[in-house]
């Protein structure tokens, strides 16, 4: 049987098939669709740090495409275009954006943020505005300057804390706190004993209070039994007598009233009392002038 292809042709066909298989294998390993029917869109970035071909594209956490190519614009070096392939069934509203996100493990993805108007849809080949999201690592990097500014303050705080811990007054205060705690424990124990004693004495105290209330009730009953009308009548009678006696004293009818009102009578009585007093003094000094007694008869002076 005569061979159709020579060895050279067979080797060439095998090499060609190997190149084709290698090409599609590499695309498969990169996550690219072998026979892509996706719609291509262009995303403009100023910085695509971490983004590369075959990075997945997500929308609301679901994978909807892949980054197929990255084009660097040498005429405008601050502009980089990423070509993304999205599923044909995806309707991309106008105003949508694409953000580069990265996690702590360094995995990078492209997240689509849909625009506000779902009625107006972007057509394949349109350009999407892109930006880079800081992510967890970016946020940590943004915090580094603040942490560096805080380090001197932390150092000062630690030095102050160290000085405070080395201060003998702190140990003395802690010792005082221990004593206060012990005193509080003792006080609590004494209060507990006092409460127990009060609980034991409370029935007797309540009995005495009941007796006092009974006595108060009896006294109140006695007070209520008094004839208040008769008592008030006697008081009024006494007051009338006092009023009559006062009226007599103020009048000129009685001796006391005259003494209180007649000044001439008062002066005469004072003069009489003075003479009587002089007479009594003279009688004491010269009794023989007033008493004459003799067994032989009266003598002439």
Steps between C-alpha positions, in 0.01 A plus 500: 500500500639831396529765769289815453727735700870490530675504837576867468133586449394283792754667727379839387133408567585367847692817581212714377250307708730534802521876456122528473446283808763701689335827402152399610641328808669818609179694445309242701753513782474879503124474541421622148219348300629282220241607252396832647162642407508768771435867436811712534506825694787741569585623848726803545734518801769733621659222705442125467739381771433128544260464207607258227359300214265218610395682817132423567225759467217492755163667529330486840737220600428284193758437229377645170822527294876523485771750412609403151765758427675810638602781267748768606454832323849627430365829368318569830700317766253576775236292323487119491217308333391156610296292258241289684272236360155485657225246455260593222204461735631776725329834450741770615318827594650831399706666768643169620855496634767238557715486813819304563477312831761294682481289816756426770630201304581718200223370275385770257163526332295754309164590658226661291281763662176541305376844401182661633293464178436138410280609204797648313743222407859531379586343166795260447818695429404792729750637750450458874656726763734305724665568835703319757351412832741500791375181657619366832870537416449851366312602813776357713756695298297818544506445873880473517563880505249542780664217691841657451369829638357316798824319586663796684183550700487129580861514610424794729194324638698183569771704674237669717344165583842360589567797730161454659563131560840576656357767731501377866178690556322253272599203714400696810164580342449135413583409858247756621245354260562158655443646846185676386374176349571316826320773697206480266487125550506548879230768478286275286537221756403736783201625304394142445523430875313823579228408253468155657477657848237746383303217347506320836399813697236613256212285643555642855522852364180452305331370818609813692378718217165320513483565877582866449230524237255338744592756771459780251160364408401486869621857559309618199190324628536668844541836337190440298308403819576836670211744524657782306186722530495481882874566520468803277207627714713480816785679323260775388363533855851535642584762243184694591598496869847627413344771285268609786788513748703706255208739455468547878869569527471762232195667667499753794258294711740265671793570728749343265358704215533818707854412592581443136331821381490758791852642530412716808384194693818326398712792629306520831541130556873529418530794750313307767718199451803731533372642832425155631847390407653803682284427804612142514865606475457756780314243711789263467752767590305668789254253646480687834330791331198290425488244787508613873485232766598535866401324820536829700285710284545745225789737510493850372728586224 
